[in-house]
Amino acid sequence: MMQKAFVIPVFFDTDETNALALSGKPYSMKICEVRDLGFYHVSAIGNFTDKEDNNKHYGCIHTNNAQFISPLTTNQLIDRLEKHLSDIRILWPS
């Protein structure tokens, strides 16, 4: 039986942020595009600090040797993941 995806908003690079990254110039996450992304495996949830936006804190999902930064805080991500896992247990009891 297929697992239900854990869907959260994450930042995606744009042509503008890709150009800045290639030129070595720092940029704030707030100029990235935000889209929903579904996860089927989450290894860890951590913090990301945007030094270009007054040290704003975002949540970060680690999975399969990749990290995805979300506009949600770390605590919001943890709360959503715990609710998601609870919902899965109701749908597919072990």
N, CA, C and O atoms as a GROMACS GRO file, in nm:
protein
  376
    1MET      N    1   0.085  -0.118   0.000
    1MET     CA    2   0.000   0.000   0.000
    1MET      C    3   0.089   0.124   0.000
    1MET      O    4   0.184   0.132   0.077
    2MET      N    5   0.059   0.220  -0.085
    2MET     CA    6   0.142   0.340  -0.096
    2MET      C    7   0.116   0.435   0.021
    2MET      O    8   0.002   0.456   0.063
    3GLN      N    9   0.224   0.489   0.069
    3GLN     CA   10   0.218   0.583   0.180
    3GLN      C   11   0.166   0.718   0.131
    3GLN      O   12   0.191   0.758   0.017
    4LYS      N   13   0.096   0.788   0.217
    4LYS     CA   14   0.046   0.923   0.187
    4LYS      C   15   0.162   1.022   0.197
    4LYS      O   16   0.240   1.017   0.293
    5ALA      N   17   0.174   1.112   0.100
    5ALA     CA   18   0.284   1.210   0.099
    5ALA      C   19   0.266   1.314   0.210
    5ALA      O   20   0.154   1.355   0.242
    6PHE      N   21   0.378   1.355   0.266
    6PHE     CA   22   0.384   1.466   0.360
    6PHE      C   23   0.412   1.590   0.275
    6PHE      O   24   0.523   1.607   0.225
    7VAL      N   25   0.312   1.676   0.260
    7VAL     CA   26   0.321   1.790   0.169
    7VAL      C   27   0.345   1.919   0.247
    7VAL      O   28   0.270   1.952   0.339
    8ILE      N   29   0.450   1.990   0.210
    8ILE     CA   30   0.482   2.118   0.273
    8ILE      C   31   0.530   2.217   0.167
    8ILE      O   32   0.574   2.177   0.059
    9PRO      N   33   0.521   2.347   0.199
    9PRO     CA   34   0.576   2.446   0.106
    9PRO      C   35   0.729   2.451   0.121
    9PRO      O   36   0.782   2.446   0.231
   10VAL      N   37   0.798   2.460   0.007
   10VAL     CA   38   0.944   2.474   0.009
   10VAL      C   39   0.986   2.582  -0.091
   10VAL      O   40   0.913   2.614  -0.185
   11PHE      N   41   1.103   2.636  -0.067
   11PHE     CA   42   1.159   2.736  -0.158
   11PHE      C   43   1.223   2.667  -0.279
   11PHE      O   44   1.292   2.566  -0.264
   12PHE      N   45   1.198   2.722  -0.398
   12PHE     CA   46   1.261   2.674  -0.521
   12PHE      C   47   1.337   2.790  -0.583
   12PHE      O   48   1.294   2.905  -0.578
   13ASP      N   49   1.452   2.758  -0.643
   13ASP     CA   50   1.528   2.861  -0.712
   13ASP      C   51   1.455   2.907  -0.837
   13ASP      O   52   1.374   2.835  -0.895
   14THR      N   53   1.485   3.030  -0.876
   14THR     CA   54   1.430   3.090  -0.997
   14THR      C   55   1.547   3.124  -1.090
   14THR      O   56   1.663   3.104  -1.053
   15ASP      N   57   1.518   3.175  -1.206
   15ASP     CA   58   1.627   3.218  -1.295
   15ASP      C   59   1.712   3.324  -1.226
   15ASP      O   60   1.835   3.324  -1.239
   16GLU      N   61   1.646   3.413  -1.151
   16GLU     CA   62   1.719   3.519  -1.081
   16GLU      C   63   1.812   3.462  -0.973
   16GLU      O   64   1.928   3.502  -0.964
   17THR      N   65   1.762   3.369  -0.892
   17THR     CA   66   1.847   3.314  -0.785
   17THR      C   67   1.957   3.226  -0.843
   17THR      O   68   2.068   3.222  -0.789
   18ASN      N   69   1.928   3.156  -0.952
   18ASN     CA   70   2.033   3.076  -1.016
   18ASN      C   71   2.145   3.165  -1.068
   18ASN      O   72   2.263   3.131  -1.055
   19ALA      N   73   2.110   3.277  -1.127
   19ALA     CA   74   2.211   3.371  -1.178
   19ALA      C   75   2.294   3.428  -1.063
   19ALA      O   76   2.416   3.441  -1.074
   20LEU      N   77   2.228   3.462  -0.953
   20LEU     CA   78   2.301   3.513  -0.836
   20LEU      C   79   2.396   3.407  -0.781
   20LEU      O   80   2.511   3.438  -0.748
   21ALA      N   81   2.349   3.284  -0.771
   21ALA     CA   82   2.433   3.175  -0.720
   21ALA      C   83   2.554   3.152  -0.810
   21ALA      O   84   2.665   3.133  -0.760
   22LEU      N   85   2.533   3.154  -0.941
   22LEU     CA   86   2.644   3.134  -1.035
   22LEU      C   87   2.747   3.246  -1.027
   22LEU      O   88   2.866   3.223  -1.049
   23SER      N   89   2.700   3.366  -0.995
   23SER     CA   90   2.793   3.478  -0.986
   23SER      C   91   2.857   3.487  -0.846
   23SER      O   92   2.944   3.571  -0.822
   24GLY      N   93   2.814   3.400  -0.756
   24GLY     CA   94   2.872   3.400  -0.621
   24GLY      C   95   2.812   3.504  -0.529
   24GLY      O   96   2.864   3.526  -0.419
   25LYS      N   97   2.705   3.568  -0.571
   25LYS     CA   98   2.642   3.671  -0.488
   25LYS      C   99   2.539   3.608  -0.395
   25LYS      O  100   2.461   3.523  -0.439
   26PRO      N  101   2.537   3.648  -0.270
   26PRO     CA  102   2.436   3.594  -0.177
   26PRO      C  103   2.298   3.651  -0.209
   26PRO      O  104   2.285   3.760  -0.265
   27TYR      N  105   2.196   3.576  -0.172
   27TYR     CA  106   2.059   3.623  -0.192
   27TYR      C  107   1.971   3.568  -0.080
   27TYR      O  108   2.003   3.468  -0.016
   28SER      N  109   1.861   3.636  -0.058
   28SER     CA  110   1.766   3.598   0.046
   28SER      C  111   1.668   3.494  -0.008
   28SER      O  112   1.633   3.495  -0.126
   29MET      N  113   1.625   3.406   0.080
   29MET     CA  114   1.526   3.306   0.042
   29MET      C  115   1.394   3.371   0.000
   29MET      O  116   1.316   3.312  -0.075
   30LYS      N  117   1.369   3.491   0.049
   30LYS     CA  118   1.239   3.555   0.019
   30LYS      C  119   1.222   3.588  -0.129
   30LYS      O  120   1.111   3.620  -0.171
   31ILE      N  121   1.329   3.583  -0.210
   31ILE     CA  122   1.312   3.606  -0.353
   31ILE      C  123   1.295   3.475  -0.430
   31ILE      O  124   1.279   3.476  -0.552
   32CYS      N  125   1.297   3.363  -0.360
   32CYS     CA  126   1.273   3.233  -0.423
   32CYS      C  127   1.124   3.211  -0.442
   32CYS      O  128   1.041   3.275  -0.378
   33GLU      N  129   1.091   3.119  -0.529
   33GLU     CA  130   0.952   3.079  -0.550
   33GLU      C  131   0.914   2.975  -0.445
   33GLU      O  132   0.996   2.889  -0.412
   34VAL      N  133   0.793   2.980  -0.393
   34VAL     CA  134   0.746   2.882  -0.296
   34VAL      C  135   0.642   2.793  -0.363
   34VAL      O  136   0.544   2.840  -0.421
   35ARG      N  137   0.667   2.660  -0.354
   35ARG     CA  138   0.575   2.562  -0.410
   35ARG      C  139   0.561   2.446  -0.312
   35ARG      O  140   0.650   2.420  -0.231
   36ASP      N  141   0.448   2.377  -0.320
   36ASP     CA  142   0.429   2.258  -0.237
   36ASP      C  143   0.509   2.142  -0.294
   36ASP      O  144   0.520   2.126  -0.416
   37LEU      N  145   0.565   2.061  -0.203
   37LEU     CA  146   0.641   1.943  -0.242
   37LEU      C  147   0.601   1.829  -0.150
   37LEU      O  148   0.588   1.848  -0.029
   38GLY      N  149   0.581   1.711  -0.206
   38GLY     CA  150   0.542   1.595  -0.126
   38GLY      C  151   0.663   1.509  -0.093
   38GLY      O  152   0.746   1.480  -0.179
   39PHE      N  153   0.672   1.468   0.032
   39PHE     CA  154   0.781   1.383   0.079
   39PHE      C  155   0.726   1.248   0.122
   39PHE      O  156   0.620   1.240   0.184
   40TYR      N  157   0.800   1.142   0.089
   40TYR     CA  158   0.763   1.008   0.133
   40TYR      C  159   0.863   0.956   0.235
   40TYR      O  160   0.842   0.851   0.296
   41HIS      N  161   0.972   1.029   0.253
   41HIS     CA  162   1.073   0.993   0.352
   41HIS      C  163   1.135   1.122   0.406
   41HIS      O  164   1.178   1.207   0.328
   42VAL      N  165   1.138   1.135   0.537
   42VAL     CA  166   1.202   1.249   0.601
   42VAL      C  167   1.307   1.195   0.697
   42VAL      O  168   1.274   1.121   0.790
   43SER      N  169   1.434   1.230   0.675
   43SER     CA  170   1.541   1.184   0.763
   43SER      C  171   1.554   1.270   0.887
   43SER      O  172   1.578   1.220   0.997
   44ALA      N  173   1.538   1.402   0.869
   44ALA     CA  174   1.556   1.494   0.981
   44ALA      C  175   1.490   1.628   0.949
   44ALA      O  176   1.467   1.662   0.833
   45ILE      N  177   1.461   1.702   1.055
   45ILE     CA  178   1.412   1.839   1.043
   45ILE      C  179   1.506   1.927   1.122
   45ILE      O  180   1.536   1.899   1.238
   46GLY      N  181   1.552   2.034   1.060
   46GLY     CA  182   1.646   2.122   1.127
   46GLY      C  183   1.616   2.268   1.099
   46GLY      O  184   1.508   2.303   1.051
   47ASN      N  185   1.713   2.351   1.130
   47ASN     CA  186   1.700   2.496   1.114
   47ASN      C  187   1.783   2.546   0.997
   47ASN      O  188   1.886   2.489   0.963
   48PHE      N  189   1.736   2.654   0.936
   48PHE     CA  190   1.814   2.727   0.836
   48PHE      C  191   1.801   2.874   0.870
   48PHE      O  192   1.691   2.924   0.893
   49THR      N  193   1.915   2.945   0.873
   49THR     CA  194   1.916   3.088   0.901
   49THR      C  195   1.951   3.164   0.774
   49THR      O  196   2.056   3.141   0.713
   50ASP      N  197   1.862   3.252   0.734
   50ASP     CA  198   1.883   3.334   0.614
   50ASP      C  199   1.959   3.460   0.655
   50ASP      O  200   1.900   3.557   0.703
   51LYS      N  201   2.090   3.458   0.637
   51LYS     CA  202   2.175   3.570   0.677
   51LYS      C  203   2.152   3.694   0.593
   51LYS      O  204   2.187   3.804   0.633
   52GLU      N  205   2.091   3.676   0.474
   52GLU     CA  206   2.062   3.789   0.387
   52GLU      C  207   1.928   3.854   0.420
   52GLU      O  208   1.892   3.956   0.360
   53ASP      N  209   1.855   3.798   0.514
   53ASP     CA  210   1.724   3.852   0.554
   53ASP      C  211   1.719   3.867   0.706
   53ASP      O  212   1.630   3.814   0.772
   54ASN      N  213   1.817   3.940   0.760
   54ASN     CA  214   1.817   3.973   0.902
   54ASN      C  215   1.813   3.849   0.992
   54ASN      O  216   1.747   3.848   1.096
   55ASN      N  217   1.885   3.743   0.950
   55ASN     CA  218   1.893   3.617   1.025
   55ASN      C  219   1.758   3.552   1.051
   55ASN      O  220   1.735   3.495   1.157
   56LYS      N  221   1.669   3.562   0.954
   56LYS     CA  222   1.537   3.498   0.965
   56LYS      C  223   1.555   3.346   0.968
   56LYS      O  224   1.637   3.290   0.896
   57HIS      N  225   1.476   3.280   1.054
   57HIS     CA  226   1.486   3.134   1.069
   57HIS      C  227   1.375   3.064   0.992
   57HIS      O  228   1.258   3.102   0.997
   58TYR      N  229   1.415   2.959   0.921
   58TYR     CA  230   1.324   2.874   0.847
   58TYR      C  231   1.347   2.730   0.890
   58TYR      O  232   1.450   2.696   0.949
   59GLY      N  233   1.250   2.645   0.859
   59GLY     CA  234   1.267   2.503   0.882
   59GLY      C  235   1.333   2.438   0.761
   59GLY      O  236   1.321   2.488   0.649
   60CYS      N  237   1.401   2.328   0.785
   60CYS     CA  238   1.473   2.258   0.679
   60CYS      C  239   1.445   2.108   0.690
   60CYS      O  240   1.462   2.050   0.797
   61ILE      N  241   1.402   2.047   0.580
   61ILE     CA  242   1.378   1.903   0.574
   61ILE      C  243   1.501   1.837   0.510
   61ILE      O  244   1.547   1.880   0.404
   62HIS      N  245   1.552   1.735   0.574
   62HIS     CA  246   1.663   1.657   0.520
   62HIS      C  247   1.609   1.521   0.477
   62HIS      O  248   1.541   1.453   0.554
   63THR      N  249   1.639   1.482   0.354
   63THR     CA  250   1.593   1.354   0.303
   63THR      C  251   1.682   1.310   0.188
   63THR      O  252   1.715   1.390   0.100
   64ASN      N  253   1.722   1.184   0.189
   64ASN     CA  254   1.801   1.126   0.078
   64ASN      C  255   1.918   1.215   0.034
   64ASN      O  256   1.933   1.243  -0.085
   65ASN      N  257   1.998   1.259   0.128
   65ASN     CA  258   2.117   1.342   0.101
   65ASN      C  259   2.085   1.476   0.036
   65ASN      O  260   2.169   1.533  -0.033
   66ALA      N  261   1.964   1.525   0.057
   66ALA     CA  262   1.925   1.657   0.005
   66ALA      C  263   1.856   1.734   0.118
   66ALA      O  264   1.804   1.675   0.213
   67GLN      N  265   1.858   1.864   0.105
   67GLN     CA  266   1.785   1.946   0.202
   67GLN      C  267   1.694   2.042   0.128
   67GLN      O  268   1.727   2.094   0.021
   68PHE      N  269   1.578   2.064   0.188
   68PHE     CA  270   1.476   2.152   0.132
   68PHE      C  271   1.436   2.252   0.239
   68PHE      O  272   1.399   2.213   0.350
   69ILE      N  273   1.444   2.380   0.206
   69ILE     CA  274   1.414   2.485   0.302
   69ILE      C  275   1.269   2.529   0.284
   69ILE      O  276   1.223   2.551   0.172
   70SER      N  277   1.200   2.541   0.395
   70SER     CA  278   1.058   2.576   0.395
   70SER      C  279   1.037   2.711   0.461
   70SER      O  280   1.110   2.746   0.553
   71PRO      N  281   0.937   2.786   0.417
   71PRO     CA  282   0.905   2.911   0.486
   71PRO      C  283   0.846   2.886   0.624
   71PRO      O  284   0.832   2.980   0.703
   72LEU      N  285   0.810   2.761   0.654
   72LEU     CA  286   0.761   2.727   0.788
   72LEU      C  287   0.877   2.720   0.886
   72LEU      O  288   0.991   2.696   0.846
   73THR      N  289   0.849   2.742   1.014
   73THR     CA  290   0.953   2.729   1.115
   73THR      C  291   0.979   2.582   1.143
   73THR      O  292   0.900   2.495   1.104
   74THR      N  293   1.088   2.554   1.211
   74THR     CA  294   1.120   2.416   1.248
   74THR      C  295   1.009   2.356   1.332
   74THR      O  296   0.968   2.242   1.307
   75ASN      N  297   0.957   2.430   1.430
   75ASN     CA  298   0.849   2.377   1.514
   75ASN      C  299   0.722   2.353   1.434
   75ASN      O  300   0.651   2.255   1.459
   76GLN      N  301   0.691   2.439   1.339
   76GLN     CA  302   0.573   2.418   1.254
   76GLN      C  303   0.589   2.290   1.171
   76GLN      O  304   0.494   2.214   1.155
   77LEU      N  305   0.710   2.267   1.119
   77LEU     CA  306   0.735   2.145   1.042
   77LEU      C  307   0.718   2.021   1.130
   77LEU      O  308   0.655   1.923   1.090
   78ILE      N  309   0.775   2.026   1.249
   78ILE     CA  310   0.764   1.911   1.341
   78ILE      C  311   0.617   1.885   1.374
   78ILE      O  312   0.573   1.770   1.372
   79ASP      N  313   0.543   1.990   1.406
   79ASP     CA  314   0.400   1.973   1.437
   79ASP      C  315   0.325   1.912   1.320
   79ASP      O  316   0.244   1.821   1.339
   80ARG      N  317   0.350   1.960   1.199
   80ARG     CA  318   0.282   1.907   1.081
   80ARG      C  319   0.318   1.761   1.055
   80ARG      O  320   0.233   1.679   1.020
   81LEU      N  321   0.449   1.729   1.073
   81LEU     CA  322   0.492   1.591   1.051
   81LEU      C  323   0.430   1.498   1.154
   81LEU      O  324   0.385   1.389   1.120
   82GLU      N  325   0.426   1.540   1.280
   82GLU     CA  326   0.365   1.456   1.383
   82GLU      C  327   0.217   1.434   1.355
   82GLU      O  328   0.166   1.323   1.374
   83LYS      N  329   0.147   1.537   1.309
   83LYS     CA  330   0.005   1.522   1.274
   83LYS      C  331  -0.009   1.429   1.154
   83LYS      O  332  -0.098   1.343   1.151
   84HIS      N  333   0.077   1.445   1.056
   84HIS     CA  334   0.075   1.360   0.937
   84HIS      C  335   0.095   1.214   0.976
   84HIS      O  336   0.021   1.126   0.930
   85LEU      N  337   0.192   1.187   1.060
   85LEU     CA  338   0.218   1.049   1.102
   85LEU      C  339   0.100   0.993   1.180
   85LEU      O  340   0.067   0.875   1.168
   86SER      N  341   0.039   1.077   1.260
   86SER     CA  342  -0.080   1.035   1.335
   86SER      C  343  -0.193   1.000   1.240
   86SER      O  344  -0.261   0.899   1.260
   87ASP      N  345  -0.214   1.081   1.137
   87ASP     CA  346  -0.318   1.055   1.038
   87ASP      C  347  -0.292   0.925   0.962
   87ASP      O  348  -0.385   0.850   0.933
   88ILE      N  349  -0.166   0.898   0.931
   88ILE     CA  350  -0.131   0.773   0.860
   88ILE      C  351  -0.164   0.652   0.947
   88ILE      O  352  -0.217   0.553   0.898
   89ARG      N  353  -0.132   0.661   1.076
   89ARG     CA  354  -0.160   0.549   1.166
   89ARG      C  355  -0.310   0.520   1.171
   89ARG      O  356  -0.351   0.405   1.185
   90ILE      N  357  -0.392   0.624   1.161
   90ILE     CA  358  -0.537   0.606   1.161
   90ILE      C  359  -0.580   0.539   1.031
   90ILE      O  360  -0.664   0.449   1.032
   91LEU      N  361  -0.522   0.582   0.918
   91LEU     CA  362  -0.559   0.526   0.788
   91LEU      C  363  -0.508   0.382   0.769
   91LEU      O  364  -0.579   0.297   0.716
   92TRP      N  365  -0.385   0.357   0.814
   92TRP     CA  366  -0.323   0.225   0.795
   92TRP      C  367  -0.266   0.176   0.927
   92TRP      O  368  -0.145   0.184   0.948
   93PRO      N  369  -0.350   0.126   1.014
   93PRO     CA  370  -0.299   0.077   1.143
   93PRO      C  371  -0.204  -0.040   1.121
   93PRO      O  372  -0.219  -0.118   1.027
   94SER      N  373  -0.104  -0.051   1.210
   94SER     CA  374  -0.007  -0.158   1.195
   94SER      C  375  -0.058  -0.287   1.254
   94SER      O  376   0.012  -0.389   1.250
   0.00000   0.00000   0.00000
